[in-house]
Amino acid sequence: LTLQTSKTPVTLAPQKMALVVIDMQNVFLSSALGRKKGPGHAVEQALLSKCIPAARKAGIRILWLSWGISDEGLQTLPPMFYRNFGFTFNPTEDGPEFTAGGSKQQWRHTDDGIGLSLGNVTLEDGRSVDAGRLLMKNQWNTELHGGLADAYREGSRCTPADVKFHKESHSGFWGGNTEFAQYLQSEGIRTLLFAGLNTDQCVLATLQDAAPQGYDTIMPKDACGTTSPEFAQQMVEFNAEKAFGFQAACDDLVHAAEHVEHSYPEGL
């Protein structure tokens, strides 16, 4: 498979590749939790219409990496995570500021926090469901969102089958030899395509951990999104090709999947 990147075409073996889809969960995307249409939903559409079908066509396995904290993990979770998920920020004209790139932001304390119940929420079809405890494993809020959940169920019956992993930090590699890291090693996967949310947080953290371990890291930039200011997305795009590996686009992956070669070059 030859994938055009922003630097150069790269030739890759599909059976040693994985599309890693990060944090495309109800907690970040569902309107039932007040999430408005934004970058994450654009990523969702890009995945469903381009990246996932292309990966299936080329025989690239799809790995779903999502927040899913265990009760044991909750006991040793660093305090910063409680702090980070206990606040949000919104544009403001006055008051305390977080100034970045010329924008004003005001931090606001939220009523929820990691491990706390989100209560019942009403879905678009009128059903009421228990959203569960924030960011905890096997809860509605940490399930894959919308059509992505259907894509995973379909992929779990494919060959190679989709696999879902939970993480308890920004990076899927954090916390020793995680199940995600073990799987990559045992399956001989060497090239990782990164997609999901947020570009400058969990996507970047996992990508940064992968690169120095020798994985080929590729970021299809329109399959990654963030609610952070625009410069945060631009920074990761720059470093994805400058410092860590390669940057491409979803259309590049689609084109590559349509032109997979099924024979080895002469002499190999």
DOKOL-987132 format. One record per residue (C-alpha): x, y, z; residue number from 1; chain. Coordinates in Angstrom, 1 decimal. Layout:
BEGIN
px=X&py=Y&pz=Z&num=NUM&cadena=A
...
***
This chain:
BEGIN
px=0.0&py=0.0&pz=0.0&num=1&cadena=A
px=1.5&py=3.4&pz=-1.0&num=2&cadena=A
px=0.2&py=6.3&pz=1.0&num=3&cadena=A
px=0.8&py=9.9&pz=-0.1&num=4&cadena=A
px=1.8&py=12.0&pz=2.8&num=5&cadena=A
px=2.6&py=15.7&pz=3.1&num=6&cadena=A
px=6.3&py=14.9&pz=2.8&num=7&cadena=A
px=6.6&py=11.9&pz=0.6&num=8&cadena=A
px=4.8&py=8.7&pz=-0.5&num=9&cadena=A
px=5.4&py=5.9&pz=2.0&num=10&cadena=A
px=5.0&py=2.2&pz=1.2&num=11&cadena=A
px=3.5&py=0.1&pz=3.9&num=12&cadena=A
px=2.3&py=-3.4&pz=4.6&num=13&cadena=A
px=-1.5&py=-3.3&pz=5.5&num=14&cadena=A
px=-1.2&py=-6.4&pz=7.7&num=15&cadena=A
px=1.2&py=-4.5&pz=9.9&num=16&cadena=A
px=-0.9&py=-1.4&pz=10.1&num=17&cadena=A
px=-3.7&py=-0.2&pz=12.4&num=18&cadena=A
px=-6.1&py=2.7&pz=12.4&num=19&cadena=A
px=-6.3&py=3.8&pz=16.0&num=20&cadena=A
px=-9.6&py=5.6&pz=16.8&num=21&cadena=A
px=-9.3&py=7.6&pz=20.1&num=22&cadena=A
px=-12.1&py=8.7&pz=22.4&num=23&cadena=A
px=-15.0&py=8.9&pz=20.0&num=24&cadena=A
px=-17.4&py=8.4&pz=22.9&num=25&cadena=A
px=-20.8&py=9.6&pz=24.0&num=26&cadena=A
px=-19.3&py=11.7&pz=26.7&num=27&cadena=A
px=-17.6&py=13.9&pz=24.2&num=28&cadena=A
px=-20.2&py=13.8&pz=21.3&num=29&cadena=A
px=-23.7&py=13.1&pz=22.5&num=30&cadena=A
px=-26.3&py=15.8&pz=22.4&num=31&cadena=A
px=-28.0&py=14.1&pz=25.3&num=32&cadena=A
px=-25.0&py=15.4&pz=27.4&num=33&cadena=A
px=-25.3&py=18.9&pz=25.8&num=34&cadena=A
px=-22.6&py=18.4&pz=23.2&num=35&cadena=A
px=-23.1&py=20.7&pz=20.2&num=36&cadena=A
px=-22.1&py=19.9&pz=16.7&num=37&cadena=A
px=-18.4&py=20.6&pz=16.3&num=38&cadena=A
px=-15.0&py=19.3&pz=15.3&num=39&cadena=A
px=-15.6&py=15.9&pz=16.8&num=40&cadena=A
px=-18.7&py=15.3&pz=14.7&num=41&cadena=A
px=-16.7&py=16.3&pz=11.6&num=42&cadena=A
px=-14.2&py=13.6&pz=12.6&num=43&cadena=A
px=-17.0&py=11.1&pz=13.1&num=44&cadena=A
px=-18.3&py=11.7&pz=9.6&num=45&cadena=A
px=-14.8&py=11.5&pz=8.1&num=46&cadena=A
px=-14.2&py=8.2&pz=9.9&num=47&cadena=A
px=-17.5&py=6.7&pz=8.8&num=48&cadena=A
px=-17.5&py=7.9&pz=5.2&num=49&cadena=A
px=-13.7&py=7.6&pz=4.4&num=50&cadena=A
px=-11.2&py=6.2&pz=6.9&num=51&cadena=A
px=-13.1&py=3.1&pz=8.2&num=52&cadena=A
px=-14.3&py=1.9&pz=4.8&num=53&cadena=A
px=-10.8&py=2.5&pz=3.4&num=54&cadena=A
px=-9.2&py=0.5&pz=6.2&num=55&cadena=A
px=-11.6&py=-2.3&pz=5.7&num=56&cadena=A
px=-10.9&py=-2.4&pz=2.0&num=57&cadena=A
px=-7.2&py=-2.5&pz=2.4&num=58&cadena=A
px=-7.2&py=-5.1&pz=5.2&num=59&cadena=A
px=-6.0&py=-2.6&pz=7.9&num=60&cadena=A
px=-7.3&py=-3.5&pz=11.3&num=61&cadena=A
px=-9.1&py=-0.9&pz=13.4&num=62&cadena=A
px=-8.4&py=-0.5&pz=17.1&num=63&cadena=A
px=-10.7&py=1.6&pz=19.3&num=64&cadena=A
px=-9.0&py=3.2&pz=22.2&num=65&cadena=A
px=-11.2&py=5.0&pz=24.7&num=66&cadena=A
px=-11.4&py=6.3&pz=28.2&num=67&cadena=A
px=-12.6&py=3.5&pz=30.6&num=68&cadena=A
px=-11.3&py=3.9&pz=34.1&num=69&cadena=A
px=-11.7&py=0.9&pz=36.5&num=70&cadena=A
px=-12.5&py=1.2&pz=40.2&num=71&cadena=A
px=-9.0&py=0.1&pz=40.9&num=72&cadena=A
px=-7.6&py=2.7&pz=38.6&num=73&cadena=A
px=-9.7&py=5.4&pz=40.2&num=74&cadena=A
px=-7.8&py=4.9&pz=43.5&num=75&cadena=A
px=-4.4&py=5.8&pz=41.9&num=76&cadena=A
px=-5.5&py=8.3&pz=39.3&num=77&cadena=A
px=-3.3&py=11.4&pz=39.5&num=78&cadena=A
px=-5.0&py=14.5&pz=41.1&num=79&cadena=A
px=-4.6&py=16.5&pz=37.9&num=80&cadena=A
px=-7.2&py=14.4&pz=36.1&num=81&cadena=A
px=-9.8&py=15.2&pz=38.8&num=82&cadena=A
px=-8.9&py=18.9&pz=38.5&num=83&cadena=A
px=-8.9&py=18.9&pz=34.7&num=84&cadena=A
px=-12.3&py=17.2&pz=34.3&num=85&cadena=A
px=-13.8&py=19.4&pz=37.0&num=86&cadena=A
px=-13.4&py=22.6&pz=35.1&num=87&cadena=A
px=-14.2&py=23.9&pz=31.6&num=88&cadena=A
px=-13.5&py=27.2&pz=29.9&num=89&cadena=A
px=-15.6&py=29.5&pz=27.8&num=90&cadena=A
px=-14.9&py=32.8&pz=26.0&num=91&cadena=A
px=-15.5&py=35.9&pz=28.2&num=92&cadena=A
px=-15.0&py=39.6&pz=28.0&num=93&cadena=A
px=-14.0&py=40.1&pz=31.6&num=94&cadena=A
px=-13.1&py=38.1&pz=34.7&num=95&cadena=A
px=-10.2&py=35.6&pz=35.1&num=96&cadena=A
px=-8.5&py=34.9&pz=31.9&num=97&cadena=A
px=-6.6&py=32.2&pz=30.1&num=98&cadena=A
px=-4.9&py=34.0&pz=27.3&num=99&cadena=A
px=-3.6&py=32.0&pz=24.4&num=100&cadena=A
px=-3.3&py=33.2&pz=20.8&num=101&cadena=A
px=-5.1&py=36.4&pz=21.8&num=102&cadena=A
px=-8.3&py=34.7&pz=23.0&num=103&cadena=A
px=-9.8&py=35.3&pz=26.4&num=104&cadena=A
px=-11.1&py=32.3&pz=28.3&num=105&cadena=A
px=-12.8&py=32.0&pz=31.7&num=106&cadena=A
px=-12.5&py=28.8&pz=33.7&num=107&cadena=A
px=-15.8&py=27.5&pz=35.1&num=108&cadena=A
px=-16.3&py=24.8&pz=37.7&num=109&cadena=A
px=-18.5&py=21.9&pz=36.5&num=110&cadena=A
px=-20.9&py=19.8&pz=38.6&num=111&cadena=A
px=-19.6&py=16.5&pz=37.5&num=112&cadena=A
px=-16.2&py=14.8&pz=37.9&num=113&cadena=A
px=-14.4&py=11.6&pz=37.2&num=114&cadena=A
px=-16.2&py=8.6&pz=38.8&num=115&cadena=A
px=-19.3&py=10.7&pz=39.7&num=116&cadena=A
px=-22.8&py=9.8&pz=38.3&num=117&cadena=A
px=-24.1&py=11.8&pz=35.4&num=118&cadena=A
px=-27.7&py=10.6&pz=36.1&num=119&cadena=A
px=-30.3&py=9.9&pz=33.5&num=120&cadena=A
px=-30.3&py=11.6&pz=30.1&num=121&cadena=A
px=-32.8&py=11.8&pz=27.4&num=122&cadena=A
px=-31.8&py=10.5&pz=23.9&num=123&cadena=A
px=-32.9&py=12.0&pz=20.6&num=124&cadena=A
px=-35.5&py=9.2&pz=20.2&num=125&cadena=A
px=-37.0&py=10.1&pz=23.6&num=126&cadena=A
px=-35.6&py=7.2&pz=25.5&num=127&cadena=A
px=-34.1&py=7.8&pz=28.9&num=128&cadena=A
px=-30.9&py=6.1&pz=29.8&num=129&cadena=A
px=-28.5&py=6.1&pz=32.8&num=130&cadena=A
px=-25.4&py=7.9&pz=31.5&num=131&cadena=A
px=-23.4&py=6.2&pz=34.2&num=132&cadena=A
px=-20.3&py=7.4&pz=36.1&num=133&cadena=A
px=-18.1&py=9.9&pz=34.2&num=134&cadena=A
px=-15.2&py=8.2&pz=32.2&num=135&cadena=A
px=-15.6&py=4.9&pz=34.0&num=136&cadena=A
px=-15.5&py=1.5&pz=32.1&num=137&cadena=A
px=-18.7&py=-0.1&pz=30.8&num=138&cadena=A
px=-20.9&py=3.0&pz=31.2&num=139&cadena=A
px=-23.2&py=4.6&pz=28.6&num=140&cadena=A
px=-21.1&py=7.8&pz=28.6&num=141&cadena=A
px=-18.0&py=5.9&pz=27.6&num=142&cadena=A
px=-19.6&py=3.9&pz=24.8&num=143&cadena=A
px=-18.8&py=4.7&pz=21.2&num=144&cadena=A
px=-21.0&py=7.3&pz=19.8&num=145&cadena=A
px=-23.8&py=6.8&pz=17.1&num=146&cadena=A
px=-22.7&py=5.1&pz=13.9&num=147&cadena=A
px=-19.3&py=4.4&pz=15.3&num=148&cadena=A
px=-20.8&py=1.9&pz=17.7&num=149&cadena=A
px=-22.4&py=0.2&pz=14.7&num=150&cadena=A
px=-19.1&py=0.3&pz=12.9&num=151&cadena=A
px=-17.3&py=-1.4&pz=15.8&num=152&cadena=A
px=-20.0&py=-4.2&pz=16.0&num=153&cadena=A
px=-19.6&py=-4.8&pz=12.3&num=154&cadena=A
px=-15.8&py=-4.8&pz=12.5&num=155&cadena=A
px=-15.8&py=-7.3&pz=15.4&num=156&cadena=A
px=-17.0&py=-9.8&pz=12.8&num=157&cadena=A
px=-14.4&py=-8.9&pz=10.2&num=158&cadena=A
px=-11.0&py=-10.4&pz=9.5&num=159&cadena=A
px=-8.9&py=-9.0&pz=10.9&num=160&cadena=A
px=-11.4&py=-8.1&pz=13.6&num=161&cadena=A
px=-11.7&py=-4.7&pz=15.3&num=162&cadena=A
px=-10.5&py=-4.7&pz=18.9&num=163&cadena=A
px=-11.6&py=-2.2&pz=21.7&num=164&cadena=A
px=-9.2&py=-1.1&pz=24.4&num=165&cadena=A
px=-9.8&py=1.0&pz=27.5&num=166&cadena=A
px=-7.3&py=3.6&pz=28.8&num=167&cadena=A
px=-6.9&py=5.4&pz=32.1&num=168&cadena=A
px=-4.8&py=8.3&pz=31.0&num=169&cadena=A
px=-4.3&py=10.5&pz=28.0&num=170&cadena=A
px=-2.0&py=7.9&pz=26.3&num=171&cadena=A
px=-2.9&py=4.4&pz=25.5&num=172&cadena=A
px=0.7&py=3.4&pz=26.4&num=173&cadena=A
px=0.6&py=5.0&pz=29.9&num=174&cadena=A
px=0.6&py=2.7&pz=32.9&num=175&cadena=A
px=3.2&py=0.1&pz=32.2&num=176&cadena=A
px=2.6&py=-2.6&pz=29.6&num=177&cadena=A
px=-1.0&py=-1.9&pz=28.8&num=178&cadena=A
px=-3.3&py=-4.3&pz=26.9&num=179&cadena=A
px=-3.1&py=-1.9&pz=23.9&num=180&cadena=A
px=0.7&py=-2.0&pz=23.9&num=181&cadena=A
px=0.7&py=-5.7&pz=24.4&num=182&cadena=A
px=-1.6&py=-6.2&pz=21.5&num=183&cadena=A
px=0.5&py=-4.2&pz=19.1&num=184&cadena=A
px=3.6&py=-6.1&pz=20.0&num=185&cadena=A
px=2.0&py=-9.6&pz=19.8&num=186&cadena=A
px=0.4&py=-8.8&pz=16.4&num=187&cadena=A
px=3.5&py=-7.3&pz=14.9&num=188&cadena=A
px=1.9&py=-4.0&pz=14.1&num=189&cadena=A
px=4.4&py=-1.4&pz=13.2&num=190&cadena=A
px=2.5&py=1.5&pz=11.5&num=191&cadena=A
px=-0.2&py=3.4&pz=13.4&num=192&cadena=A
px=-2.7&py=5.8&pz=11.8&num=193&cadena=A
px=-4.1&py=8.2&pz=14.5&num=194&cadena=A
px=-7.7&py=9.5&pz=14.5&num=195&cadena=A
px=-10.1&py=10.9&pz=17.1&num=196&cadena=A
px=-10.3&py=13.4&pz=19.9&num=197&cadena=A
px=-8.8&py=15.6&pz=21.1&num=198&cadena=A
px=-6.0&py=16.2&pz=18.7&num=199&cadena=A
px=-3.8&py=18.1&pz=21.1&num=200&cadena=A
px=-4.5&py=15.9&pz=24.1&num=201&cadena=A
px=-5.2&py=12.1&pz=23.9&num=202&cadena=A
px=-4.3&py=11.8&pz=20.2&num=203&cadena=A
px=-1.0&py=13.6&pz=20.7&num=204&cadena=A
px=-0.1&py=11.9&pz=23.9&num=205&cadena=A
px=-0.5&py=8.4&pz=22.4&num=206&cadena=A
px=1.2&py=9.4&pz=19.2&num=207&cadena=A
px=4.1&py=10.9&pz=21.1&num=208&cadena=A
px=4.5&py=7.7&pz=23.2&num=209&cadena=A
px=4.4&py=5.6&pz=20.0&num=210&cadena=A
px=7.0&py=7.4&pz=18.0&num=211&cadena=A
px=10.1&py=6.9&pz=20.2&num=212&cadena=A
px=9.2&py=3.2&pz=20.6&num=213&cadena=A
px=9.8&py=2.7&pz=16.9&num=214&cadena=A
px=6.3&py=2.8&pz=15.5&num=215&cadena=A
px=5.6&py=4.5&pz=12.2&num=216&cadena=A
px=3.1&py=7.2&pz=13.2&num=217&cadena=A
px=0.8&py=8.9&pz=10.6&num=218&cadena=A
px=-1.8&py=11.5&pz=11.3&num=219&cadena=A
px=-4.7&py=11.8&pz=8.8&num=220&cadena=A
px=-5.3&py=15.4&pz=9.9&num=221&cadena=A
px=-9.0&py=15.7&pz=8.9&num=222&cadena=A
px=-9.7&py=12.6&pz=11.0&num=223&cadena=A
px=-8.5&py=14.4&pz=14.2&num=224&cadena=A
px=-10.3&py=17.2&pz=15.9&num=225&cadena=A
px=-10.2&py=19.3&pz=19.1&num=226&cadena=A
px=-12.3&py=21.8&pz=21.0&num=227&cadena=A
px=-9.1&py=23.7&pz=21.9&num=228&cadena=A
px=-8.2&py=26.9&pz=20.1&num=229&cadena=A
px=-7.2&py=26.5&pz=16.4&num=230&cadena=A
px=-3.5&py=27.0&pz=17.1&num=231&cadena=A
px=-3.5&py=23.7&pz=19.2&num=232&cadena=A
px=-4.7&py=21.7&pz=16.1&num=233&cadena=A
px=-2.1&py=23.5&pz=14.0&num=234&cadena=A
px=0.7&py=22.7&pz=16.4&num=235&cadena=A
px=0.0&py=19.0&pz=16.4&num=236&cadena=A
px=-0.3&py=18.9&pz=12.6&num=237&cadena=A
px=3.1&py=20.6&pz=12.3&num=238&cadena=A
px=4.8&py=18.3&pz=14.7&num=239&cadena=A
px=3.1&py=15.1&pz=13.3&num=240&cadena=A
px=5.1&py=15.6&pz=10.2&num=241&cadena=A
px=8.1&py=17.5&pz=11.6&num=242&cadena=A
px=9.0&py=15.6&pz=14.8&num=243&cadena=A
px=7.0&py=12.4&pz=15.0&num=244&cadena=A
px=6.4&py=11.0&pz=11.6&num=245&cadena=A
px=4.0&py=11.8&pz=8.8&num=246&cadena=A
px=0.8&py=13.7&pz=8.1&num=247&cadena=A
px=-1.8&py=12.7&pz=5.5&num=248&cadena=A
px=-5.5&py=13.3&pz=4.7&num=249&cadena=A
px=-8.4&py=10.9&pz=4.7&num=250&cadena=A
px=-8.6&py=11.1&pz=0.9&num=251&cadena=A
px=-5.0&py=9.9&pz=0.7&num=252&cadena=A
px=-6.0&py=6.8&pz=2.6&num=253&cadena=A
px=-9.0&py=6.2&pz=0.4&num=254&cadena=A
px=-6.8&py=6.5&pz=-2.7&num=255&cadena=A
px=-4.2&py=4.1&pz=-1.2&num=256&cadena=A
px=-6.8&py=1.5&pz=-0.3&num=257&cadena=A
px=-8.1&py=1.6&pz=-3.9&num=258&cadena=A
px=-4.6&py=0.8&pz=-5.2&num=259&cadena=A
px=-3.3&py=-1.9&pz=-2.9&num=260&cadena=A
px=-0.7&py=-4.2&pz=-4.6&num=261&cadena=A
px=-1.1&py=-7.9&pz=-3.9&num=262&cadena=A
px=2.3&py=-9.0&pz=-5.0&num=263&cadena=A
px=5.8&py=-8.3&pz=-3.8&num=264&cadena=A
px=8.3&py=-6.3&pz=-5.8&num=265&cadena=A
px=10.8&py=-8.4&pz=-7.7&num=266&cadena=A
px=13.8&py=-9.4&pz=-5.5&num=267&cadena=A
px=11.9&py=-9.3&pz=-2.1&num=268&cadena=A
***
